[in-house]
Structures are given as structure tokens and as C-alpha cells.
Amino acid sequence: MLDSNAGLGGVSSKPELLYRPWNAKLDNGESVAIFFRDNYLSDNMFNYSSKRTDLAVAEFENTMLKIREKTTDLEFTPVVSIIADGENFWESYSNDGIDFLNGMYDVLTKYEWIQTVTPSEYLEMHQKNLDVIENLYPASWFQPNYATWIGEVDENLAWDYLYKVRDDFEIAKNSNNHSIKEVNAAYEYILLAEGSDWFWWYGDDQDSSVDEYFDKAFRTLLSNVYIELNIEIPEFLKEPIRR
């Protein structure tokens, strides 16, 4: 993870690394495009809520101007990635963040050198210009490892449950005993159960205050895989993971 706080005023000291997408090689030989998170701007989406709206918007604009200064001479089109769970910070803003959002987008449309794009849109324009990272250190936005999602007893057991259900699903799918509609419906529940938040709340490192609810909801999703396939629900899914 590249630290965008390393530079003056929150702008990365290595803009040529942070503000560009890369191709990362996967173990199977394929590659995937990756965008590095601008930590300073992304984290400030939480911090701006504690400031007066006009001052927060001015600070956001000032940061964008500093990024512009640092990236003008780069040989590629820089992309600044503000990445966060979209639902988490607006509850802390006055007026649900509407005033700040309007101000932020006023800034983004104010300058002709700023263009808002999705990652896919950027890749359509600049895919051929991506350099390859041969060896990428595994980490997350949260910390330089995956400890909050795996490693504790409850977390590991939840992964075991998911693995068993996914294995049963693949066997059922390949048996040709189920319609495409049934397989697709079951797969939707697989995808829902693979969301990272389920494993975030397991273990003692995070506390939802409603762990039993999340535990039951996760096991219900896995149980629905069997229901859609008209297969008996395994006994292990009836046993709580959170003990």
C-alpha cells in the first residue's frame, strides 16, 4: 500500500507510483489492473464531516491543486483514487453530506484538467500504458495484512463453512441435476456470503455489538444455497459460529 501521507500537505512524495494504475500478475499467469488508494484523500472523507462545509470543500480543492502541481510533468495521465465504503461516513455529516458533496463536485467540474471517471473508463482510455508489478505485497486498505478477516477461531470456522458450501455447490452445479435458474439463484447466495463484512465481524478484533445477528444472517445465506438447490441443509450450518 502506497502512503499518500508521505508528502507535503497530504500529497504523495511518489506521485509517479501512486497516481497510476498497474497490471499485477496473478498466480495463474493472468493479470489484473489495480488502482492504489489515495489514503490522505480517502481518509479525509471521514474527517471533513467535523469541519464547516465551506472549509472542508476548500481543503479538498487545495489538495487537488497540490496533486496537480506534483503530477503535471508525468508521462502518463494520473488518476486519483478516492476509495472508501460509500455508506459509512455520510451519517457523520450535517445534512447527510449533501452540502459537502455538492461543493466537492463543484470543484471537480471547475477545472478542465479534472475528469471524473470509473476505473473501467480510465482503462478503456489508457489500458495500453499500464506497467506491470511482478510481485505485489499482499495487504488491505485497513492494515498491511488480512488479520481482521482471518486467523481467529471464529473467522477460520466461517471460512471453513463457506468452503464446504462452495464445494457442495460446485458438485451440484456439475451434476446436471439442477436447472440453470436453480444454479444461478444458489450462486447469488454464494456471492452474498463471500462479502468481506461477514468475516470482519467475527473474532474479537472487531465488535458489532450484534454478533449473534451477523452470525445467523451469514449462516442463513449459506443455508439458502441448499434451499435453492432443493438439497437438505447440513447440520453444521445450524450450529453458531460465534461461540
VEXSEGU-44349 format. One record per atom (N, C-alpha, C, CB): x, y, z. Coordinates in steps of 0.05 Angstrom, whole numbers, plus 32768, in hexadecimal, padded with zeros to 4 digits. Glycine has a CB too. Example, Ala and Ser with C-alpha at 12.3 -4.5 7.8 and 13.67 -1.06 7.14 Angstrom:
2
      x      y      z
   8108   7F8E   809C
   80F6   7FA6   809C
   8108   7FBE   809C
   80E2   7FA7   80B5
   8101   7FD3   808E
   8111   7FEB   808F
   8102   8001   809D
   811A   7FF4   8072
END
This chain:
243
      x      y      z
   8011   7FE8   8000
   8000   8000   8000
   8012   8019   8000
   7FED   8000   8019
   800D   802B   7FEE
   801D   8043   7FEC
   8012   8058   7FFE
   801E   804D   7FCF
   8024   8065   800D
   801B   8078   8021
   801A   8094   8015
   802D   8077   803A
   8002   809E   8011
   8000   80B9   8005
   8004   80CF   801A
   7FE5   80BC   7FF8
   8007   80C8   8033
   800C   80DC   8048
   802A   80E3   8049
   8003   80D1   8063
   803A   80D5   8039
   8057   80D9   803B
   8060   80F4   8032
   8065   80C4   802C
   8051   8101   8020
   8059   811A   8015
   804E   8132   8024
   8050   811C   7FF8
   8056   814A   801B
   804E   8163   8028
   8030   8168   8023
   805E   817A   801E
   8022   816E   8038
   8005   8175   8036
   7FF4   815E   802D
   8003   818B   8023
   7FFC   8146   8032
   7FEB   812F   802B
   7FEF   8125   800F
   7FCF   8136   802F
   8001   8131   7FFF
   8006   8128   7FE4
   801D   8114   7FE4
   800C   8140   7FD1
   801A   80FF   7FD6
   802E   80EA   7FD6
   8049   80F4   7FCD
   8026   80D3   7FC3
   805E   80EA   7FDA
   807A   80F1   7FD2
   8082   80E1   7FBA
   808D   80EB   7FEA
   8072   80CD   7FB2
   8078   80BD   7F9A
   805F   80BC   7F88
   8081   80A0   7FA2
   8057   80D2   7F7D
   803F   80D3   7F6D
   8041   80C1   7F54
   8039   80EF   7F64
   8059   80BC   7F4A
   805C   80AB   7F33
   8055   808E   7F39
   8078   80AD   7F28
   8054   8087   7F52
   804C   806C   7F5A
   802F   806A   7F63
   805E   8062   7F71
   8026   807E   7F72
   800B   807D   7F7D
   7FF5   8084   7F69
   8009   8091   7F95
   7FFA   8098   7F59
   7FE5   80A2   7F48
   7FE4   8095   7F2C
   7FE7   80C0   7F45
   7FE9   807C   7F2B
   7FE7   806D   7F12
   7FDD   8051   7F18
   8003   806C   7F03
   7FCD   8046   7F06
   7FC6   8029   7F09
   7FDD   8018   7F00
   7FAC   8023   7EF9
   7FDC   7FFF   7F09
   7FF1   7FEB   7F02
   7FE3   7FD1   7EF9
   8005   7FE7   7F19
   7FF2   7FC1   7EEB
   7FEA   7FA5   7EE7
   7FF9   7F94   7EFB
   7FEF   7F9D   7EC9
   7FEB   7F84   7F0A
   7FF7   7F72   7F1D
   7FF3   7F55   7F13
   7FEB   7F75   7F3A
   8008   7F46   7F14
   8007   7F2A   7F0A
   7FFA   7F18   7F20
   8022   7F20   7F03
   7FE8   7F07   7F17
   7FDC   7EF3   7F29
   7FEC   7ED9   7F28
   7FBE   7EEF   7F22
   7FE7   7EC8   7F3B
   7FF5   7EAE   7F3C
   7FEF   7E9D   7F24
   7FEE   7E9F   7F55
   7FD8   7EA1   7F17
   7FD1   7E90   7F00
   7FDC   7E9B   7EE6
   7FB3   7E8E   7EFE
   7FEC   7EB0   7EE8
   7FF9   7EBC   7ED0
   7FEA   7ED3   7EC4
   7FFC   7EA7   7EBC
   7FD0   7ED6   7ECC
   7FC1   7EED   7EC2
   7FC8   7F06   7ED1
   7FA2   7EE7   7EC4
   7FBE   7F1D   7EC9
   7FC4   7F36   7ED6
   7FAA   7F45   7EDC
   7FD7   7F47   7EC6
   7FAA   7F56   7EEF
   7F93   7F66   7EF6
   7F9C   7F83   7EFB
   7F84   7F5A   7F0F
   7F8C   7F96   7EF2
   7F93   7FB2   7EF6
   7F8C   7FBA   7F13
   7F83   7FC4   7EE2
   7F9E   7FC9   7F20
   7F99   7FD1   7F3B
   7F9E   7FEF   7F3D
   7FAC   7FC2   7F4E
   7F8E   7FFB   7F4F
   7F90   8018   7F55
   7F97   801B   7F72
   7F75   8027   7F4E
   7FAC   802A   7F78
   7FB3   802F   7F94
   7FA2   8045   7FA0
   7FD1   8035   7F96
   7F9B   8041   7FB9
   7F8A   8053   7FC8
   7F9A   806B   7FD1
   7F7C   8045   7FE0
   7F90   8083   7FCC
   7F9C   809B   7FD8
   7F92   809D   7FF5
   7F94   80B5   7FC8
   7FA3   8094   8007
   7F9C   8093   8023
   7F93   80AD   802F
   7FB2   8087   8033
   7FA2   80C2   8028
   7F9C   80DC   8034
   7F80   80E6   802C
   7FB1   80F1   802B
   7F7B   80E6   8013
   7F60   80F0   800A
   7F4A   80DD   8013
   7F60   80F3   7FEC
   7F4F   80C3   8010
   7F3A   80B0   8018
   7F33   80B2   8035
   7F43   8093   8011
   7F47   80B3   8046
   7F42   80B5   8063
   7F36   80D0   806A
   7F5C   80B1   8073
   7F3D   80E5   805B
   7F31   80FF   8061
   7F13   8100   805B
   7F40   8114   8052
   7F09   80EE   804B
   7EEC   80ED   8047
   7EDE   80E9   8061
   7EE5   80D7   8032
   7EEB   80DD   8074
   7EE0   80DA   808F
   7EE5   80F4   809F
   7EEC   80C2   809E
   7EFD   80FF   809D
   7F05   8116   80AD
   7EF7   8130   80A5
   7F22   811A   80AB
   7EF0   8133   808C
   7EE3   814B   8083
   7EC8   8151   8091
   7EDE   814A   8065
   7EBC   813C   809B
   7EA2   813F   80A8
   7EA3   8150   80C2
   7E96   8124   80AF
   7EBB   8151   80CE
   7EBE   8160   80E7
   7EC4   817E   80E2
   7ED5   8154   80F7
   7EC6   8185   80C8
   7ECD   81A1   80C2
   7EB5   81AF   80B5
   7EE5   81A2   80AF
   7EB6   81CA   80B6
   7EA2   81D9   80A8
   7EA3   81D3   808A
   7EA6   81F7   80AD
   7E8C   81D1   807D
   7E8B   81C6   8062
   7E9D   81D6   804F
   7E6E   81C7   8058
   7E9C   81F0   8050
   7EAC   8200   803D
   7ECA   81FC   8041
   7EA5   821E   803F
   7ED1   81F8   805B
   7EEE   81F4   8061
   7EF6   81D8   8058
   7EF3   81F7   807F
   7EE5   81C4   805B
   7EEB   81A9   8052
   7EEE   81A8   8034
   7ED5   8195   805C
   7EDC   81B5   8026
   7EDD   81B6   8008
   7EF7   81C4   7FFF
   7EC4   81C3   7FFC
   7EFE   81DA   800D
   7F16   81E9   8006
   7F2F   81D7   800A
   7F18   8202   8016
   7F2F   81C8   8020
   7F46   81B6   8025
   7F48   81A0   800F
   7F43   81A9   8041
   7F31   8195   8008
   7F31   8181   7FF2
   7F3C   818E   7FD8
   7F14   8177   7FEE
   7F33   81A6   7FD2
   7F3C   81B3   7FB9
   7F5A   81B9   7FBA
   7F2C   81CD   7FB5
   7F63   81C1   7FD1
   7F80   81C7   7FD4
   7F91   81AE   7FD1
   7F85   81D4   7FF0
   7F87   8198   7FDB
   7F95   817E   7FD7
   7F96   8177   7FBA
   7F88   8168   7FE8
   7F80   817A   7FAC
   7F80   8174   7F8F
   7F94   8185   7F80
   7F64   8177   7F84
   7F95   819F   7F87
   7FA8   81B1   7F7A
   7FC5   81A9   7F7F
   7FA3   81CE   7F84
   7FCB   81A0   7F97
   7FE6   8197   7F9E
   7FED   817D   7F8E
   7FE9   8192   7FBC
   7FD9   816C   7F8B
   7FDE   8153   7F7C
   7FE3   815B   7F5F
   7FC5   8140   7F7D
   7FD5   816F   7F55
   7FD9   8178   7F39
   7FF6   8182   7F36
   7FC6   818F   7F33
   8000   8191   7F49
   801B   819B   7F48
   8030   8184   7F47
   8021   81AD   7F5F
   802A   816F   7F56
   803D   8159   7F58
   803C   8146   7F40
   8038   8149   7F72
   8027   8148   7F30
   8023   8134   7F1B
   8024   8140   7EFF
   8009   8126   7F1F
   8028   815A   7EFD
   8028   8167   7EE3
   803C   815C   7ECF
   802D   8185   7EE6
   8053   8154   7ED9
   8069   814C   7EC7
   806A   812E   7EC3
   8083   8155   7ED1
   8057   811F   7ECD
   8057   8102   7ECA
   8051   80FB   7EAD
   8043   80F5   7EDD
   805C   80E4   7EA4
   8058   80DB   7E88
   803F   80CB   7E84
   8070   80CB   7E80
   802E   80CA   7E98
   8015   80BB   7E95
   7FFF   80CD   7EA1
   8016   809F   7EA3
   7FE6   80C5   7E9B
   7FCF   80D4   7EA6
   7FCA   80CA   7EC3
   7FB6   80D0   7E95
   7FCF   80DB   7ED7
   7FCB   80D2   7EF3
   7FAE   80CE   7EFA
   7FD8   80E6   7F06
   7FAA   80BA   7F0C
   7F8F   80B6   7F16
   7F90   80B5   7F35
   7F83   809B   7F0B
   7F7F   80C5   7F41
   7F7E   80C7   7F5E
   7F66   80B6   7F68
   7F7B   80E5   7F68
   7F6C   80A1   7F77
   7F57   808E   7F7F
   7F4F   8094   7F9C
   7F61   8071   7F7D
   7F36   809D   7F9F
   7F2A   80A1   7FBA
   7F19   8088   7FBE
   7F19   80BB   7FBC
   7F22   8077   7FD0
   7F15   805D   7FD4
   7F0C   805A   7FF1
   7F28   8046   7FCC
   7EF3   8055   7FF5
   7EE8   8051   8010
   7ECD   8043   800E
   7EE6   806C   8020
   7EC4   8037   8024
   7EA9   802C   8025
   7E96   8043   8023
   7EA5   801B   803F
   7E87   8045   800E
   7E77   805D   8009
   7E62   8064   801D
   7E6A   8059   7FEF
   7E5A   8050   802D
   7E44   8055   8040
   7E4D   805E   805B
   7E32   803D   8042
   7E67   805D   8061
   7E70   805F   807D
   7E72   807B   8087
   7E8A   8052   807F
   7E7A   808E   8077
   7E81   80A8   8083
   7E6B   80BD   8081
   7E99   80B3   8076
   7E56   80BA   8070
   7E43   80CF   806C
   7E32   80D4   8085
   7E31   80C8   8055
   7E2F   80C0   8095
   7E1E   80C3   80AE
   7E2B   80D7   80C1
   7E1A   80A9   80BC
   7E45   80DD   80BE
   7E53   80F0   80CF
   7E51   810C   80C5
   7E70   80E7   80D3
   7E49   8110   80AC
   7E47   812B   80A1
   7E2D   8138   80A8
   7E4A   8129   8082
   7E2D   8152   80A8
   7E14   8161   80AA
   7E05   815F   8090
   7E19   817F   80B2
   7DEB   815E   8091
   7DDA   815C   8079
   7DE2   8144   8068
   7DDC   8176   8068
   7DEA   812E   8076
   7DF0   8115   8069
   7E06   8117   8054
   7DD7   8109   805D
   7E17   812C   8056
   7E2D   812F   8044
   7E26   813C   802A
   7E39   8115   803E
   7E0C   8144   8026
   7E04   814F   800C
   7E13   8169   8006
   7DE5   8154   800D
   7E16   817A   801A
   7E23   8194   8015
   7E41   8190   800E
   7E22   81A6   802E
   7E4E   817D   801C
   7E6A   8178   8015
   7E6D   816C   7FFA
   7E77   8166   802B
   7E5B   8158   7FF4
   7E5D   814B   7FDA
   7E59   815F   7FC3
   7E47   8135   7FD8
   7E45   8171   7FC6
   7E41   8186   7FB2
   7E5A   8197   7FAE
   7E29   8197   7FB9
   7E66   819E   7FC5
   7E7F   81AE   7FC3
   7E96   819F   7FB7
   7E86   81B8   7FDF
   7E99   8186   7FBE
   7EAE   8176   7FB3
   7EAB   8173   7F95
   7EAF   815A   7FC0
   7E93   816E   7F8B
   7E8F   816B   7F6E
   7E91   8186   7F60
   7E74   815E   7F69
   7E8C   819C   7F6E
   7E91   81B6   7F62
   7EAF   81B9   7F5C
   7E88   81CD   7F75
   7EBF   81AF   7F6E
   7EDC   81AF   7F6A
   7EE4   819E   7F53
   7EEB   81A7   7F84
   7ED9   8186   7F52
   7EE0   8172   7F3D
   7ED7   817B   7F21
   7ED4   8157   7F43
   7EC4   818D   7F1F
   7EBB   8197   7F05
   7EC6   81B3   7EFF
   7E9C   8197   7F04
   7ED4   81BE   7F12
   7EDE   81D9   7F0F
   7EF6   81DB   7EFD
   7EE6   81E4   7F2B
   7F07   81C6   7EFD
   7F20   81C7   7EEE
   7F1F   81B4   7ED6
   7F37   81BF   7F00
   7F28   81BD   7EBF
   7F28   81AD   7EA7
   7F3B   8196   7EA8
   7F2E   81BF   7E8F
   7F4F   8197   7EBA
   7F62   8181   7EBC
   7F59   816A   7ECE
   7F7D   818C   7EC6
   7F41   816D   7EDA
   7F35   8158   7EEA
   7F1F   814B   7EDB
   7F2B   8163   7F06
   7F20   8131   7ED9
   7F0A   8121   7ECD
   7F03   810A   7EE0
   7F13   8117   7EB1
   7EEA   8108   7EE8
   7EE2   80F2   7EF9
   7EDC   80DA   7EE7
   7EC9   80FA   7F0A
   7EE8   80C3   7EEE
   7EE5   80AB   7EDF
   7EE3   8093   7EF2
   7EFD   80A7   7ECB
   7ED8   807D   7EE8
   7ED9   8064   7EF6
   7EF3   8056   7EEF
   7EC0   8052   7EF0
   7EFC   8043   7EFF
   7F14   8034   7EF7
   7F12   8028   7EDB
   7F1A   801E   7F0B
   7EFB   801D   7ED4
   7EF8   8011   7EB9
   7EFB   8026   7EA3
   7EDC   8003   7EB7
   7EF0   803E   7EA8
   7EF3   8053   7E94
   7F0F   805B   7E90
   7EE1   806B   7E9C
   7F1E   805D   7EA7
   7F3B   8064   7EA5
   7F4A   804F   7E95
   7F47   8068   7EC1
   7F44   8036   7E9A
   7F52   8020   7E8D
   7F4C   8020   7E6F
   7F4B   8005   7E99
   7F34   8026   7E68
   7F2D   8027   7E4B
   7F3E   803C   7E3D
   7F0F   802E   7E48
   7F45   8052   7E4B
   7F54   8067   7E3E
   7F72   8062   7E3F
   7F4E   8081   7E4B
   7F7C   8054   7E55
   7F98   8053   7E59
   7FA3   8037   7E5F
   7FA0   8065   7E70
   7F94   8022   7E59
   7F9B   8007   7E5F
   7FB7   7FFF   7E55
   7F87   7FF3   7E54
   7FBE   8009   7E3D
   7FD8   8001   7E31
   7FF0   800E   7E3F
   7FD8   8009   7E14
   7FEB   8021   7E51
   8001   802F   7E5D
   8008   8024   7E79
   7FFB   804C   7E5F
   7FFC   800E   7E81
   8000   8004   7E9C
   801A   7FF3   7E9E
   7FE8   7FF3   7EA5
   802A   7FFA   7EB2
   8042   7FEA   7EB8
   803A   7FD3   7ECA
   8058   7FFB   7EC5
   804B   7FBF   7ECC
   8045   7FA6   7EDB
   8054   7FA6   7EF5
   804C   7F8D   7ECA
   8045   7F9F   7F0B
   8052   7F99   7F24
   8056   7F7B   7F26
   8041   7FA5   7F3D
   806E   7F73   7F28
   8074   7F56   7F28
   806D   7F49   7F42
   8091   7F51   7F21
   8072   7F57   7F58
   806D   7F4B   7F73
   8061   7F60   7F85
   8088   7F41   7F7F
   8047   7F5D   7F8A
   8038   7F70   7F9B
   8035   7F66   7FB7
   801D   7F77   7F8E
   803C   7F76   7FCA
   803A   7F6E   7FE6
   801C   7F6D   7FEE
   8049   7F82   7FF9
   8013   7F57   7FF9
   7FF6   7F55   8000
   7FEF   7F66   8018
   7FEF   7F37   8005
   7FDA   7F75   8015
   7FD2   7F87   802B
   7FB5   7F90   8026
   7FE5   7FA0   802E
   7FAB   7FA0   8037
   7F90   7FAA   8034
   7F90   7FC8   803A
   7F7B   7F9B   8046
   7F79   7FD5   8035
   7F77   7FF1   803C
   7F79   7FF6   805A
   7F5D   7FFD   8031
   7F73   7FE1   8069
   7F71   7FE4   8086
   7F8C   7FE2   8094
   7F5E   7FCF   8091
   7F9C   7FCF   808C
   7FB6   7FCA   8098
   7FC7   7FB9   8085
   7FB3   7FBD   80B4
   7FE1   7FB6   8089
   7FF2   7FA7   8076
   7FF1   7F89   8079
   800F   7FB0   807A
   7FD9   7F7E   807E
   7FD4   7F61   807F
   7FB6   7F5D   807D
   7FE1   7F55   8099
   7FAE   7F44   8082
   7F91   7F3E   8080
   7F87   7F35   809C
   7F8C   7F28   806B
   7F94   7F3D   80B1
   7F8E   7F32   80CC
   7F72   7F38   80D5
   7FA1   7F3E   80DF
   7F65   7F4D   80CC
   7F4A   7F53   80D6
   7F35   7F41   80C9
   7F43   7F70   80D1
   7F3D   7F32   80B4
   7F2A   7F20   80A7
   7F30   7F03   80AB
   7F2A   7F26   8089
   7F48   7EFC   80B5
   7F4F   7EE0   80B7
   7F64   7EDD   80CD
   7F5A   7ED5   809C
   7F64   7EC5   80D9
   7F78   7EBF   80ED
   7F6D   7EB8   8108
   7F8B   7ED6   80F0
   7F57   7EC5   8110
   7F4A   7EBE   812A
   7F38   7EA6   8125
   7F3A   7ED6   8135
   7F31   7E98   813B
   7F22   7E7F   8139
   7F08   7E83   812B
   7F1D   7E74   8155
   7EF8   7E97   8132
   7EDE   7E9C   8125
   7EE2   7EA2   8107
   7ECF   7EB3   8133
   7EF6   7EB2   8101
   7EFA   7EBA   80E5
   7F02   7EA1   80D4
   7F11   7ECF   80E3
   7F14   7E91   80DF
   7F1C   7E79   80D0
   7F05   7E66   80CC
   7F33   7E6B   80DE
   7EF4   7E64   80E1
   7EDD   7E51   80DE
   7EC9   7E5B   80C9
   7ECF   7E4E   80FA
   7EC6   7E76   80C8
   7EB4   7E81   80B4
   7EBE   7E7B   8098
   7EB1   7EA0   80B8
   7ED8   7E7D   8094
   7EE4   7E77   807A
   7EE1   7E59   8074
   7F02   7E7E   807A
   7EE3   7E48   8088
   7EDF   7E2C   8084
   7EC2   7E26   807B
   7EE5   7E1C   809E
   7EAF   7E34   8088
   7E93   7E31   8080
   7E8F   7E39   8063
   7E81   7E42   8093
   7E9A   7E50   805C
   7E97   7E5A   8040
   7EA4   7E46   802C
   7EA4   7E76   803E
   7EBB   7E3C   8033
   7EC9   7E29   8021
   7EB8   7E10   801D
   7EE4   7E22   802D
   7EAC   7E05   8032
   7E9C   7DED   8030
   7E84   7DF2   801F
   7E94   7DE3   804C
   7E77   7E09   8023
   7E5F   7E0F   8013
   7E66   7E14   7FF6
   7E51   7E28   801F
   7E7C   7E22   7FF1
   7E84   7E27   7FD5
   7E8B   7E0C   7FC8
   7E9C   7E3A   7FD5
   7E98   7DFA   7FD6
   7E9F   7DE0   7FCB
   7E85   7DD0   7FC4
   7EB0   7DD0   7FDF
   7E72   7DD0   7FD6
   7E59   7DC3   7FD1
   7E4A   7DCF   7FB9
   7E46   7DC4   7FEA
   7E4C   7DEA   7FB7
   7E3F   7DF7   7FA1
   7E4C   7DEF   7F86
   7E42   7E16   7FA4
   7E66   7DEE   7F85
   7E73   7DE6   7F6C
   7E6C   7DCA   7F64
   7E92   7DE9   7F6F
   7E6A   7DB8   7F78
   7E62   7D9C   7F72
   7E46   7D9B   7F67
   7E64   7D8B   7F8C
   7E34   7DAB   7F73
   7E18   7DAB   7F6A
   7E16   7DB8   7F4E
   7E07   7DBB   7F7D
   7E25   7DCD   7F49
   7E25   7DDA   7F2F
   7E2E   7DC8   7F19
   7E36   7DF3   7F30
   7E43   7DB8   7F1E
   7E4E   7DA6   7F0A
   7E3F   7D8C   7F07
   7E6B   7DA1   7F11
   7E2B   7D87   7F18
   7E1D   7D6E   7F17
   7E08   7D6E   7F01
   7E10   7D69   7F32
   7E01   7D85   7EF7
   7DEC   7D88   7EE3
   7DD1   7D7F   7EED
   7DF4   7D78   7ECA
   7DCD   7D7F   7F07
   7DB3   7D78   7F13
   7DA3   7D91   7F1A
   7DB8   7D67   7F2C
   7DAD   7DA8   7F14
   7D9F   7DC1   7F1C
   7D9D   7DD4   7F04
   7DAE   7DCF   7F33
   7D87   7DE2   7F04
   7D83   7DF5   7EEE
   7D96   7E0D   7EF0
   7D65   7DFF   7EEE
   7D99   7E1B   7EDA
   7DAA   7E33   7EDA
   7D9F   7E47   7EED
   7DAC   7E3F   7EBD
   7D85   7E4A   7EEF
   7D78   7E5C   7F01
   7D7F   7E56   7F1E
   7D5A   7E5C   7EFE
   7D7F   7E3C   7F25
   7D85   7E34   7F41
   7DA3   7E39   7F47
   7D7F   7E16   7F45
   7DB4   7E33   7F34
   7DD1   7E37   7F38
   7DD7   7E55   7F3B
   7DE1   7E2B   7F20
   7DCB   7E65   7F2A
   7DD0   7E82   7F2B
   7DC6   7E8E   7F45
   7DC3   7E90   7F14
   7DAF   7E85   7F4E
   7DA4   7E8F   7F68
   7DB6   7E87   7F7F
   7D87   7E84   7F6C
   7DBF   7E6E   7F7F
   7DD1   7E65   7F94
   7DEB   7E74   7F94
   7DD7   7E47   7F92
   7DF5   7E7A   7F7C
   7E0F   7E88   7F79
   7E0D   7EA4   7F84
   7E18   7E88   7F5C
   7DF6   7EB1   7F81
   7DF2   7ECC   7F8C
   7DF7   7ECC   7FAA
   7DD6   7ED6   7F85
   7DED   7EB7   7FB8
   7DF1   7EB6   7FD5
   7E0F   7EB0   7FDB
   7DE0   7EA0   7FE1
   7E1C   7EA1   7FCA
   7E39   7E9D   7FCE
   7E47   7EB8   7FCD
   7E45   7E8A   7FB8
   7E41   7EC8   7FB9
   7E4E   7EE2   7FB6
   7E48   7EF4   7FCE
   7E44   7EF0   7F9C
   7E30   7EF4   7FD7
   7E29   7F04   7FEF
   7E39   7EFB   8007
   7E0B   7F03   7FF4
   7E3C   7EE1   800A
   7E4B   7ED7   8021
   7E69   7EDC   801F
   7E46   7EB9   8024
   7E73   7EE2   8007
   7E8F   7EE7   8004
   7E96   7F05   8009
   7E98   7EE0   7FE8
   7E83   7F15   8012
   7E89   7F30   8019
   7E9B   7F32   8031
   7E6F   7F3F   801F
   7EAE   7F44   8030
   7EC3   7F45   8045
   7EB8   7F4D   8061
   7ED9   7F58   803D
   7EA2   7F5B   8062
   7E98   7F64   807C
   7E90   7F4E   808F
   7E80   7F76   8078
   7E88   7F37   8084
   7E81   7F20   8096
   7E99   7F19   80A6
   7E77   7F08   8086
   7EB1   7F17   809A
   7EC9   7F0E   80A7
   7ED5   7F25   80B8
   7EDD   7F03   8093
   7ECF   7F3D   80B0
   7ED8   7F54   80C0
   7ECD   7F53   80DC
   7ECF   7F6F   80B3
   7EB3   7F4B   80DF
   7EA7   7F4C   80F9
   7EAC   7F33   810A
   7E89   7F50   80F6
   7EB6   7F1E   80FE
   7EBD   7F06   810E
   7ED7   7F0C   811D
   7EC0   7EED   80FC
   7EDC   7EFC   8132
   7EF4   7F00   8142
   7EF1   7F16   8156
   7F0B   7F06   8130
   7F06   7F1B   8165
   7F05   7F2F   817B
   7F11   7F4A   8173
   7F13   7F24   8193
   7F1D   7F4C   815B
   7F2A   7F65   8153
   7F16   7F7A   814B
   7F3E   7F60   813D
   7EFE   7F72   8143
   7EE9   7F86   813D
   7ECF   7F7E   814C
   7EE3   7F87   811E
   7EC0   7F93   8154
   7EA8   7F8E   8164
   7E91   7F9C   8157
   7EAC   7F97   8181
   7E7D   7F8D   814D
   7E66   7F99   8141
   7E50   7FA0   8155
   7E5A   7F86   812C
   7E52   7F94   816C
   7E3E   7F96   8182
   7E25   7F85   817C
   7E36   7FB3   8187
   7E24   7F7A   8164
   7E0E   7F68   815C
   7E1A   7F50   814E
   7DF9   7F76   814A
   7E2F   7F44   815A
   7E3D   7F2E   814D
   7E2B   7F16   8146
   7E54   7F24   815E
   7E18   7F11   8158
   7E06   7EFA   8154
   7DF5   7EFE   813B
   7DF3   7EF6   816C
   7DED   7F17   8136
   7DDD   7F1D   811E
   7DEE   7F17   8105
   7DD4   7F3A   811E
   7E06   7F22   8104
   7E17   7F1D   80EC
   7E1D   7F00   80E8
   7E32   7F2D   80EF
   7E21   7EF2   80FE
   7E27   7ED5   80FC
   7E0F   7EC6   80F0
   7E2D   7EC9   8118
   7DF7   7ECC   80FA
   7DE0   7EBF   80F0
   7DDA   7EC6   80D2
   7DC7   7EC6   8101
   7DDF   7EE0   80CC
   7DDA   7EE9   80B0
   7DED   7EDB   809D
   7DDC   7F07   80AF
   7E06   7ED9   80A5
   7E1A   7ECC   8094
   7E13   7EAE   808F
   7E36   7ECD   80A0
   7E0B   7EA0   80A4
   7E04   7E84   80A1
   7DEA   7E81   8091
   7E02   7E77   80BC
   7DD8   7E95   8093
   7DC0   7E94   8084
   7DC5   7E96   8066
   7DAD   7EAB   808C
   7DD8   7EA7   805F
   7DE0   7EA9   8042
   7DEA   7E8F   8038
   7DF5   7EBF   803F
   7DFB   7E82   8048
   7E07   7E69   8040
   7DF1   7E53   803E
   7E1D   7E60   8053
   7DDE   7E54   8051
   7DC8   7E41   8051
   7DB7   7E44   8038
   7DB7   7E43   806A
   7DB4   7E5D   802F
   7DA3   7E62   8018
   7DAE   7E56   7FFE
   7D9F   7E80   8014
   7DC8   7E51   7FFE
   7DD4   7E44   7FE7
   7DC8   7E28   7FE3
   7DF3   7E41   7FEA
   7DC5   7E1A   7FFA
   7DBA   7DFF   7FF9
   7D9C   7E00   7FF3
   7DBF   7DF0   8014
   7D8E   7E14   7FFE
   7D71   7E16   7FFA
   7D6C   7E1A   7FDC
   7D66   7E2E   800A
   7D7B   7E2B   7FCF
   7D77   7E31   7FB2
   7D7D   7E18   7FA2
   7D89   7E47   7FA9
   7D8F   7E07   7FAB
   7D95   7DEE   7F9C
   7D85   7DD6   7FA5
   7DB3   7DE8   7FA0
   7D72   7DDB   7FB8
   7D61   7DC6   7FC3
   7D71   7DAF   7FCF
   7D4E   7DBB   7FAD
   7D86   7DB7   7FDE
   7D97   7DA4   7FEC
   7D94   7DA9   800A
   7DB5   7DA7   7FE2
   7D96   7D93   8019
   7D94   7D96   8036
   7DAA   7DA7   8041
   7D94   7D7A   8043
   7DA3   7DB9   8053
   7DB6   7DCB   805F
   7DC8   7DBB   8073
   7DA8   7DE2   806F
   7DE3   7DBD   8070
   7DF5   7DAE   8082
   7DF1   7DB7   809F
   7E12   7DB2   807A
   7DF7   7DA5   80B1
   7DF4   7DAA   80CE
   7E06   7DC0   80D7
   7DF8   7D91   80DE
   7E1E   7DC2   80CB
   7E32   7DD5   80D6
   7E28   7DF2   80D3
   7E4D   7DD1   80C7
   7E17   7DF7   80BF
   7E0D   7E12   80BC
   7DF8   7E1A   80D1
   7E01   7E15   80A0
   7DEF   7E07   80E0
   7DDD   7E0C   80F6
   7DEB   7E13   8110
   7DCA   7DF4   80FA
   7E06   7E10   8110
   7E16   7E15   8127
   7E22   7E31   8126
   7E2C   7E00   812A
   7E1F   7E42   813A
   7E2A   7E5D   8139
   7E49   7E5C   8136
   7E23   7E6D   8152
   7E53   7E6F   8126
   7E70   7E72   8123
   7E7B   7E82   813B
   7E77   7E7F   8108
   7E6D   7E97   8141
   7E75   7EA8   8158
   7E6D   7E9B   8172
   7E67   7EC4   8156
   7E80   7E93   8181
   7E7B   7E83   8199
   7E80   7E93   81B3
   7E8C   7E69   819A
END
